[in-house]
């Protein structure tokens, strides 16, 4: 049986982080408590914000796009929840190492523990938002089918993709400080060219253009099942391909640059 010491340094760092799962959970929960200190509702403000956005934007955009609200609002709600999960994680990942600089310099912890605790914190926020879709589906009488359960493996694939994305952007953000401002500027634009407010088949333009956006595949692998449909095979294939090749590249880069991170910050 292989020990941690026999793994490449980068892989050993990630394995060491997973062995400190209790620390990751503690750091993620502490961050949430600090963020919502003295707030009565705490992270449930995120839930209320998502609910208000789904209701307001849903009925507005359904009229603009001349679509039945019973069809459009659940789709929009799922898109908003998934987009918040992805975009907020990506934006914050560019600064996670610099914000945790004192811990990295003074405590002997695996470096990858910080992107992982960031991911867990946003996963908790996602769990706060998920009931919004359930309420919308109940109010608008979205038919339930067992196909919806395929959203769980879809969410797992999406989260695994976000693991390497968070680690990659954390490293790049530590090395290139301007990346923080670049990503913060790009993500609002990406929201409108990603299928958050619409589905790829809603637009008159070629769907091939929409599918060139990786976020389309990340969103649809979960949204298709939530709306009672099996995701197309190519959506699953692209997600798996991004997971495999993205993970390999990020592990290679992390293995080479991991020891430079304390100097960058």
ZADO-1210 file (C-alpha; in nm, 4 decimals, padded with zeros to 6 digits):
<atoms>
<atom x="00.0000" y="00.0000" z="00.0000" code="UNK" pos="1"/>
<atom x="00.1392" y="00.3386" z="-00.0996" code="UNK" pos="2"/>
<atom x="00.2057" y="00.5990" z="00.1674" code="UNK" pos="3"/>
<atom x="00.1691" y="00.9721" z="00.1194" code="UNK" pos="4"/>
<atom x="00.5475" y="01.0060" z="00.0951" code="UNK" pos="5"/>
<atom x="00.5575" y="00.7911" z="-00.2181" code="UNK" pos="6"/>
<atom x="00.3243" y="01.0240" z="-00.4101" code="UNK" pos="7"/>
<atom x="00.4541" y="01.3208" z="-00.6117" code="UNK" pos="8"/>
<atom x="00.4739" y="01.6296" z="-00.3843" code="UNK" pos="9"/>
<atom x="00.1682" y="01.7970" z="-00.5351" code="UNK" pos="10"/>
<atom x="-00.0488" y="01.4850" z="-00.5047" code="UNK" pos="11"/>
<atom x="00.0839" y="01.4245" z="-00.1526" code="UNK" pos="12"/>
<atom x="-00.0201" y="01.7790" z="-00.0605" code="UNK" pos="13"/>
<atom x="-00.3771" y="01.7183" z="-00.1802" code="UNK" pos="14"/>
<atom x="-00.3932" y="01.3789" z="-00.0063" code="UNK" pos="15"/>
<atom x="-00.2673" y="01.5464" z="00.3100" code="UNK" pos="16"/>
<atom x="-00.5443" y="01.8050" z="00.2799" code="UNK" pos="17"/>
<atom x="-00.8091" y="01.5347" z="00.2473" code="UNK" pos="18"/>
<atom x="-00.6709" y="01.3677" z="00.5588" code="UNK" pos="19"/>
<atom x="-00.7286" y="01.6983" z="00.7409" code="UNK" pos="20"/>
<atom x="-01.0959" y="01.7110" z="00.6474" code="UNK" pos="21"/>
<atom x="-01.1928" y="01.8264" z="00.9971" code="UNK" pos="22"/>
<atom x="-00.9672" y="02.1313" z="00.9574" code="UNK" pos="23"/>
<atom x="-01.1214" y="02.2079" z="00.6167" code="UNK" pos="24"/>
<atom x="-01.4717" y="02.1903" z="00.7663" code="UNK" pos="25"/>
<atom x="-01.3685" y="02.4055" z="01.0640" code="UNK" pos="26"/>
<atom x="-01.2103" y="02.6706" z="00.8405" code="UNK" pos="27"/>
<atom x="-01.5095" y="02.6801" z="00.6036" code="UNK" pos="28"/>
<atom x="-01.7622" y="02.7127" z="00.8875" code="UNK" pos="29"/>
<atom x="-01.5478" y="02.9719" z="01.0673" code="UNK" pos="30"/>
<atom x="-01.5302" y="03.1766" z="00.7497" code="UNK" pos="31"/>
<atom x="-01.9090" y="03.1631" z="00.7143" code="UNK" pos="32"/>
<atom x="-01.9630" y="03.2627" z="01.0785" code="UNK" pos="33"/>
<atom x="-01.7232" y="03.5562" z="01.0450" code="UNK" pos="34"/>
<atom x="-01.8910" y="03.6704" z="00.7247" code="UNK" pos="35"/>
<atom x="-02.2398" y="03.6725" z="00.8757" code="UNK" pos="36"/>
<atom x="-02.1463" y="03.7780" z="01.2273" code="UNK" pos="37"/>
<atom x="-02.4331" y="03.9606" z="01.4042" code="UNK" pos="38"/>
<atom x="-02.6640" y="03.8827" z="01.1140" code="UNK" pos="39"/>
<atom x="-03.0006" y="03.7422" z="01.2188" code="UNK" pos="40"/>
<atom x="-03.0539" y="03.5262" z="00.9103" code="UNK" pos="41"/>
<atom x="-02.6864" y="03.4606" z="00.8351" code="UNK" pos="42"/>
<atom x="-02.6275" y="03.2700" z="00.5107" code="UNK" pos="43"/>
<atom x="-03.0029" y="03.2502" z="00.4559" code="UNK" pos="44"/>
<atom x="-02.9730" y="03.6034" z="00.3159" code="UNK" pos="45"/>
<atom x="-02.8147" y="03.4312" z="00.0161" code="UNK" pos="46"/>
<atom x="-03.1249" y="03.2130" z="-00.0098" code="UNK" pos="47"/>
<atom x="-03.3580" y="03.5128" z="00.0032" code="UNK" pos="48"/>
<atom x="-03.1506" y="03.6963" z="-00.2578" code="UNK" pos="49"/>
<atom x="-03.1650" y="03.3971" z="-00.4910" code="UNK" pos="50"/>
<atom x="-03.5398" y="03.3580" z="-00.4369" code="UNK" pos="51"/>
<atom x="-03.6032" y="03.7254" z="-00.5120" code="UNK" pos="52"/>
<atom x="-03.3837" y="03.7113" z="-00.8219" code="UNK" pos="53"/>
<atom x="-03.5556" y="03.3988" z="-00.9489" code="UNK" pos="54"/>
<atom x="-03.9024" y="03.5471" z="-00.9013" code="UNK" pos="55"/>
<atom x="-03.8278" y="03.8904" z="-01.0439" code="UNK" pos="56"/>
<atom x="-03.5999" y="03.7953" z="-01.3304" code="UNK" pos="57"/>
<atom x="-03.7988" y="03.4832" z="-01.4078" code="UNK" pos="58"/>
<atom x="-04.1268" y="03.6539" z="-01.4787" code="UNK" pos="59"/>
<atom x="-03.9571" y="03.9516" z="-01.6477" code="UNK" pos="60"/>
<atom x="-03.7430" y="03.7435" z="-01.8845" code="UNK" pos="61"/>
<atom x="-04.0260" y="03.4993" z="-01.9569" code="UNK" pos="62"/>
<atom x="-04.2233" y="03.7933" z="-02.0968" code="UNK" pos="63"/>
<atom x="-03.9242" y="03.9324" z="-02.2858" code="UNK" pos="64"/>
<atom x="-03.8572" y="03.5928" z="-02.4450" code="UNK" pos="65"/>
<atom x="-04.2292" y="03.5185" z="-02.4911" code="UNK" pos="66"/>
<atom x="-04.2133" y="03.1937" z="-02.2953" code="UNK" pos="67"/>
<atom x="-04.4463" y="03.0297" z="-02.0478" code="UNK" pos="68"/>
<atom x="-04.3353" y="03.1187" z="-01.6937" code="UNK" pos="69"/>
<atom x="-04.4103" y="02.7626" z="-01.5790" code="UNK" pos="70"/>
<atom x="-04.1383" y="02.6437" z="-01.8169" code="UNK" pos="71"/>
<atom x="-03.8980" y="02.9342" z="-01.7983" code="UNK" pos="72"/>
<atom x="-03.8807" y="03.0140" z="-01.4237" code="UNK" pos="73"/>
<atom x="-03.7579" y="02.6678" z="-01.3081" code="UNK" pos="74"/>
<atom x="-03.4933" y="02.6755" z="-01.5817" code="UNK" pos="75"/>
<atom x="-03.3793" y="03.0230" z="-01.4788" code="UNK" pos="76"/>
<atom x="-03.3773" y="02.9331" z="-01.1100" code="UNK" pos="77"/>
<atom x="-03.1550" y="02.6317" z="-01.1709" code="UNK" pos="78"/>
<atom x="-02.9261" y="02.8423" z="-01.3902" code="UNK" pos="79"/>
<atom x="-02.8938" y="03.1186" z="-01.1296" code="UNK" pos="80"/>
<atom x="-02.8166" y="02.8776" z="-00.8467" code="UNK" pos="81"/>
<atom x="-02.5521" y="02.6935" z="-01.0477" code="UNK" pos="82"/>
<atom x="-02.3997" y="03.0164" z="-01.1781" code="UNK" pos="83"/>
<atom x="-02.3668" y="03.1620" z="-00.8281" code="UNK" pos="84"/>
<atom x="-02.1971" y="02.8426" z="-00.7150" code="UNK" pos="85"/>
<atom x="-01.9439" y="02.8517" z="-00.9980" code="UNK" pos="86"/>
<atom x="-01.8791" y="03.2226" z="-01.0452" code="UNK" pos="87"/>
<atom x="-01.8383" y="03.3177" z="-00.6803" code="UNK" pos="88"/>
<atom x="-01.5962" y="03.0301" z="-00.6283" code="UNK" pos="89"/>
<atom x="-01.3877" y="03.1230" z="-00.9331" code="UNK" pos="90"/>
<atom x="-01.3717" y="03.4932" z="-00.8406" code="UNK" pos="91"/>
<atom x="-01.2713" y="03.4248" z="-00.4790" code="UNK" pos="92"/>
<atom x="-01.0207" y="03.1549" z="-00.5726" code="UNK" pos="93"/>
<atom x="-00.7916" y="03.4162" z="-00.7299" code="UNK" pos="94"/>
<atom x="-00.7285" y="03.5722" z="-00.3878" code="UNK" pos="95"/>
<atom x="-00.7533" y="03.2751" z="-00.1510" code="UNK" pos="96"/>
<atom x="-00.3778" y="03.2245" z="-00.1087" code="UNK" pos="97"/>
<atom x="-00.3054" y="03.5929" z="-00.0512" code="UNK" pos="98"/>
<atom x="-00.5913" y="03.6169" z="00.2011" code="UNK" pos="99"/>
<atom x="-00.4572" y="03.3150" z="00.3865" code="UNK" pos="100"/>
<atom x="-00.0941" y="03.4322" z="00.3654" code="UNK" pos="101"/>
<atom x="-00.0373" y="03.4409" z="00.7424" code="UNK" pos="102"/>
<atom x="-00.1616" y="03.0829" z="00.7838" code="UNK" pos="103"/>
<atom x="00.0480" y="02.9566" z="00.4916" code="UNK" pos="104"/>
<atom x="00.3634" y="03.1230" z="00.6265" code="UNK" pos="105"/>
<atom x="00.3213" y="03.0251" z="00.9911" code="UNK" pos="106"/>
<atom x="00.1471" y="02.6867" z="00.9975" code="UNK" pos="107"/>
<atom x="00.2693" y="02.3609" z="00.8515" code="UNK" pos="108"/>
<atom x="-00.0464" y="02.2722" z="00.6603" code="UNK" pos="109"/>
<atom x="-00.0937" y="02.1431" z="00.3062" code="UNK" pos="110"/>
<atom x="-00.1243" y="02.4396" z="00.0699" code="UNK" pos="111"/>
<atom x="-00.4212" y="02.2882" z="-00.1137" code="UNK" pos="112"/>
<atom x="-00.6270" y="02.2973" z="00.2044" code="UNK" pos="113"/>
<atom x="-00.7231" y="02.6581" z="00.1310" code="UNK" pos="114"/>
<atom x="-00.8866" y="02.6109" z="-00.2128" code="UNK" pos="115"/>
<atom x="-01.0637" y="02.3045" z="-00.0724" code="UNK" pos="116"/>
<atom x="-01.2085" y="02.4944" z="00.2226" code="UNK" pos="117"/>
<atom x="-01.3186" y="02.7676" z="-00.0196" code="UNK" pos="118"/>
<atom x="-01.4949" y="02.5043" z="-00.2298" code="UNK" pos="119"/>
<atom x="-01.6651" y="02.3601" z="00.0780" code="UNK" pos="120"/>
<atom x="-01.7858" y="02.7047" z="00.1854" code="UNK" pos="121"/>
<atom x="-01.9465" y="02.7650" z="-00.1519" code="UNK" pos="122"/>
<atom x="-02.0900" y="02.4148" z="-00.1498" code="UNK" pos="123"/>
<atom x="-02.2596" y="02.5049" z="00.1797" code="UNK" pos="124"/>
<atom x="-02.3949" y="02.8217" z="00.0171" code="UNK" pos="125"/>
<atom x="-02.5183" y="02.6070" z="-00.2719" code="UNK" pos="126"/>
<atom x="-02.7008" y="02.3871" z="-00.0192" code="UNK" pos="127"/>
<atom x="-02.8720" y="02.6995" z="00.1160" code="UNK" pos="128"/>
<atom x="-02.9847" y="02.7939" z="-00.2357" code="UNK" pos="129"/>
<atom x="-03.0985" y="02.4497" z="-00.3510" code="UNK" pos="130"/>
<atom x="-03.4334" y="02.4653" z="-00.1635" code="UNK" pos="131"/>
<atom x="-03.5258" y="02.7691" z="-00.3756" code="UNK" pos="132"/>
<atom x="-03.5483" y="02.5427" z="-00.6811" code="UNK" pos="133"/>
<atom x="-03.7553" y="02.2900" z="-00.4860" code="UNK" pos="134"/>
<atom x="-04.0018" y="02.5611" z="-00.3813" code="UNK" pos="135"/>
<atom x="-04.0220" y="02.6989" z="-00.7372" code="UNK" pos="136"/>
<atom x="-04.0766" y="02.3488" z="-00.8774" code="UNK" pos="137"/>
<atom x="-04.3536" y="02.2861" z="-00.6218" code="UNK" pos="138"/>
<atom x="-04.5308" y="02.6195" z="-00.6795" code="UNK" pos="139"/>
<atom x="-04.5171" y="02.5892" z="-01.0591" code="UNK" pos="140"/>
<atom x="-04.6051" y="02.2177" z="-01.0420" code="UNK" pos="141"/>
<atom x="-04.2984" y="02.0930" z="-01.2248" code="UNK" pos="142"/>
<atom x="-04.3589" y="01.7202" z="-01.2856" code="UNK" pos="143"/>
<atom x="-04.1405" y="01.4980" z="-01.0678" code="UNK" pos="144"/>
<atom x="-03.9571" y="01.2071" z="-01.2275" code="UNK" pos="145"/>
<atom x="-03.6775" y="00.9772" z="-01.1188" code="UNK" pos="146"/>
<atom x="-03.4685" y="01.1331" z="-01.3943" code="UNK" pos="147"/>
<atom x="-03.4190" y="01.4304" z="-01.1611" code="UNK" pos="148"/>
<atom x="-03.1939" y="01.2163" z="-00.9432" code="UNK" pos="149"/>
<atom x="-02.9347" y="01.2232" z="-01.2222" code="UNK" pos="150"/>
<atom x="-02.8681" y="01.5785" z="-01.1063" code="UNK" pos="151"/>
<atom x="-02.6688" y="01.4321" z="-00.8148" code="UNK" pos="152"/>
<atom x="-02.3956" y="01.2647" z="-01.0242" code="UNK" pos="153"/>
<atom x="-02.4050" y="01.5714" z="-01.2486" code="UNK" pos="154"/>
<atom x="-02.3415" y="01.7931" z="-00.9469" code="UNK" pos="155"/>
<atom x="-02.0582" y="01.5619" z="-00.8391" code="UNK" pos="156"/>
<atom x="-01.8882" y="01.5944" z="-01.1794" code="UNK" pos="157"/>
<atom x="-01.9347" y="01.9729" z="-01.1694" code="UNK" pos="158"/>
<atom x="-01.7872" y="01.9936" z="-00.8182" code="UNK" pos="159"/>
<atom x="-01.4868" y="01.7812" z="-00.9155" code="UNK" pos="160"/>
<atom x="-01.4273" y="02.0155" z="-01.2075" code="UNK" pos="161"/>
<atom x="-01.4450" y="02.3092" z="-00.9685" code="UNK" pos="162"/>
<atom x="-01.1758" y="02.1459" z="-00.7525" code="UNK" pos="163"/>
<atom x="-00.9090" y="02.1745" z="-01.0214" code="UNK" pos="164"/>
<atom x="-01.0416" y="02.5115" z="-01.1383" code="UNK" pos="165"/>
<atom x="-01.0195" y="02.6529" z="-00.7835" code="UNK" pos="166"/>
<atom x="-00.6674" y="02.5162" z="-00.7361" code="UNK" pos="167"/>
<atom x="-00.5519" y="02.6437" z="-01.0759" code="UNK" pos="168"/>
<atom x="-00.6928" y="02.9938" z="-01.0306" code="UNK" pos="169"/>
<atom x="-00.5579" y="03.0057" z="-00.6765" code="UNK" pos="170"/>
<atom x="-00.2055" y="02.9464" z="-00.8033" code="UNK" pos="171"/>
<atom x="-00.2397" y="03.1865" z="-01.0955" code="UNK" pos="172"/>
<atom x="-00.3933" y="03.4516" z="-00.8702" code="UNK" pos="173"/>
<atom x="-00.1048" y="03.4223" z="-00.6250" code="UNK" pos="174"/>
<atom x="00.1490" y="03.4648" z="-00.9043" code="UNK" pos="175"/>
<atom x="-00.0351" y="03.7287" z="-01.1092" code="UNK" pos="176"/>
<atom x="-00.2238" y="03.9718" z="-00.8851" code="UNK" pos="177"/>
<atom x="-00.3996" y="04.1388" z="-01.1772" code="UNK" pos="178"/>
<atom x="-00.5895" y="03.8153" z="-01.2386" code="UNK" pos="179"/>
<atom x="-00.8202" y="03.9051" z="-00.9486" code="UNK" pos="180"/>
<atom x="-00.9424" y="04.2182" z="-01.1274" code="UNK" pos="181"/>
<atom x="-00.9493" y="04.0509" z="-01.4683" code="UNK" pos="182"/>
<atom x="-01.1707" y="03.7642" z="-01.3514" code="UNK" pos="183"/>
<atom x="-01.3958" y="03.9982" z="-01.1523" code="UNK" pos="184"/>
<atom x="-01.4488" y="04.2001" z="-01.4712" code="UNK" pos="185"/>
<atom x="-01.5025" y="03.9016" z="-01.7002" code="UNK" pos="186"/>
<atom x="-01.7458" y="03.6944" z="-01.4926" code="UNK" pos="187"/>
<atom x="-02.0441" y="03.9377" z="-01.5152" code="UNK" pos="188"/>
<atom x="-02.0023" y="03.9348" z="-01.8939" code="UNK" pos="189"/>
<atom x="-01.9736" y="03.5560" z="-01.8975" code="UNK" pos="190"/>
<atom x="-02.3058" y="03.5375" z="-01.7166" code="UNK" pos="191"/>
<atom x="-02.4841" y="03.6841" z="-02.0191" code="UNK" pos="192"/>
<atom x="-02.3062" y="03.4676" z="-02.2764" code="UNK" pos="193"/>
<atom x="-02.3621" y="03.1546" z="-02.0681" code="UNK" pos="194"/>
<atom x="-02.7008" y="02.9782" z="-02.0609" code="UNK" pos="195"/>
<atom x="-02.8070" y="03.1158" z="-01.7225" code="UNK" pos="196"/>
<atom x="-03.1173" y="03.3085" z="-01.8283" code="UNK" pos="197"/>
<atom x="-03.1874" y="03.0828" z="-02.1229" code="UNK" pos="198"/>
<atom x="-03.1301" y="02.7345" z="-02.2598" code="UNK" pos="199"/>
<atom x="-02.9096" y="02.6840" z="-02.5686" code="UNK" pos="200"/>
<atom x="-03.2171" y="02.5925" z="-02.7740" code="UNK" pos="201"/>
<atom x="-03.3982" y="02.9160" z="-02.6813" code="UNK" pos="202"/>
<atom x="-03.1866" y="03.1360" z="-02.9072" code="UNK" pos="203"/>
<atom x="-03.2091" y="03.1770" z="-03.2816" code="UNK" pos="204"/>
<atom x="-02.8302" y="03.1755" z="-03.3156" code="UNK" pos="205"/>
<atom x="-02.6542" y="02.8483" z="-03.3743" code="UNK" pos="206"/>
<atom x="-02.6464" y="02.6347" z="-03.0613" code="UNK" pos="207"/>
<atom x="-02.2918" y="02.5310" z="-03.1556" code="UNK" pos="208"/>
<atom x="-02.1698" y="02.8771" z="-03.0534" code="UNK" pos="209"/>
<atom x="-02.3294" y="02.8413" z="-02.7103" code="UNK" pos="210"/>
<atom x="-02.1809" y="02.4955" z="-02.6609" code="UNK" pos="211"/>
<atom x="-01.8308" y="02.6328" z="-02.7236" code="UNK" pos="212"/>
<atom x="-01.8592" y="02.7904" z="-02.3773" code="UNK" pos="213"/>
<atom x="-01.7463" y="02.5417" z="-02.1059" code="UNK" pos="214"/>
<atom x="-01.9897" y="02.6968" z="-01.8588" code="UNK" pos="215"/>
<atom x="-02.2742" y="02.5750" z="-02.0811" code="UNK" pos="216"/>
<atom x="-02.1684" y="02.2162" z="-02.0200" code="UNK" pos="217"/>
<atom x="-02.1168" y="02.2750" z="-01.6474" code="UNK" pos="218"/>
<atom x="-02.4668" y="02.4190" z="-01.6115" code="UNK" pos="219"/>
<atom x="-02.6551" y="02.1789" z="-01.8354" code="UNK" pos="220"/>
<atom x="-02.5175" y="01.8572" z="-01.6870" code="UNK" pos="221"/>
<atom x="-02.7131" y="01.9480" z="-01.3721" code="UNK" pos="222"/>
<atom x="-03.0022" y="02.1496" z="-01.5167" code="UNK" pos="223"/>
<atom x="-03.1132" y="01.8880" z="-01.7682" code="UNK" pos="224"/>
<atom x="-03.1948" y="01.6328" z="-01.4940" code="UNK" pos="225"/>
<atom x="-03.3528" y="01.8979" z="-01.2694" code="UNK" pos="226"/>
<atom x="-03.5992" y="01.9678" z="-01.5508" code="UNK" pos="227"/>
<atom x="-03.6672" y="01.5978" z="-01.5983" code="UNK" pos="228"/>
<atom x="-03.4430" y="01.5341" z="-01.8986" code="UNK" pos="229"/>
<atom x="-03.1357" y="01.3145" z="-01.9482" code="UNK" pos="230"/>
<atom x="-02.8310" y="01.5257" z="-02.0423" code="UNK" pos="231"/>
<atom x="-02.7093" y="01.4736" z="-02.4002" code="UNK" pos="232"/>
<atom x="-02.4152" y="01.2394" z="-02.4269" code="UNK" pos="233"/>
<atom x="-02.1838" y="01.5117" z="-02.5574" code="UNK" pos="234"/>
<atom x="-02.2495" y="01.7236" z="-02.2446" code="UNK" pos="235"/>
<atom x="-02.1370" y="01.4355" z="-02.0246" code="UNK" pos="236"/>
<atom x="-01.8373" y="01.3658" z="-02.2484" code="UNK" pos="237"/>
<atom x="-01.7196" y="01.7292" z="-02.2408" code="UNK" pos="238"/>
<atom x="-01.7542" y="01.7463" z="-01.8618" code="UNK" pos="239"/>
<atom x="-01.5565" y="01.4256" z="-01.8161" code="UNK" pos="240"/>
<atom x="-01.2919" y="01.5394" z="-02.0660" code="UNK" pos="241"/>
<atom x="-01.2543" y="01.8737" z="-01.8869" code="UNK" pos="242"/>
<atom x="-01.2268" y="01.6896" z="-01.5564" code="UNK" pos="243"/>
<atom x="-00.9554" y="01.4530" z="-01.6800" code="UNK" pos="244"/>
<atom x="-00.7397" y="01.6964" z="-01.8772" code="UNK" pos="245"/>
<atom x="-00.7955" y="01.9891" z="-01.6420" code="UNK" pos="246"/>
<atom x="-00.6992" y="01.7777" z="-01.3408" code="UNK" pos="247"/>
<atom x="-00.3876" y="01.6421" z="-01.5109" code="UNK" pos="248"/>
<atom x="-00.2676" y="01.9895" z="-01.6121" code="UNK" pos="249"/>
<atom x="-00.3437" y="02.1424" z="-01.2712" code="UNK" pos="250"/>
<atom x="-00.1691" y="01.8602" z="-01.0847" code="UNK" pos="251"/>
<atom x="00.1347" y="01.8975" z="-01.3101" code="UNK" pos="252"/>
<atom x="00.1477" y="02.2735" z="-01.2493" code="UNK" pos="253"/>
<atom x="00.0819" y="02.2392" z="-00.8758" code="UNK" pos="254"/>
<atom x="00.3534" y="01.9773" z="-00.8476" code="UNK" pos="255"/>
<atom x="00.6026" y="02.2196" z="-01.0074" code="UNK" pos="256"/>
<atom x="00.4992" y="02.5471" z="-00.8412" code="UNK" pos="257"/>
<atom x="00.3627" y="02.4424" z="-00.5020" code="UNK" pos="258"/>
<atom x="00.6778" y="02.5433" z="-00.3134" code="UNK" pos="259"/>
<atom x="00.6784" y="02.8880" z="-00.4789" code="UNK" pos="260"/>
<atom x="00.3373" y="02.9893" z="-00.3435" code="UNK" pos="261"/>
<atom x="00.4640" y="03.1160" z="-00.0016" code="UNK" pos="262"/>
<atom x="00.7115" y="03.3424" z="-00.1853" code="UNK" pos="263"/>
<atom x="00.4459" y="03.4758" z="-00.4248" code="UNK" pos="264"/>
<atom x="00.2182" y="03.5892" z="-00.1433" code="UNK" pos="265"/>
</atoms>
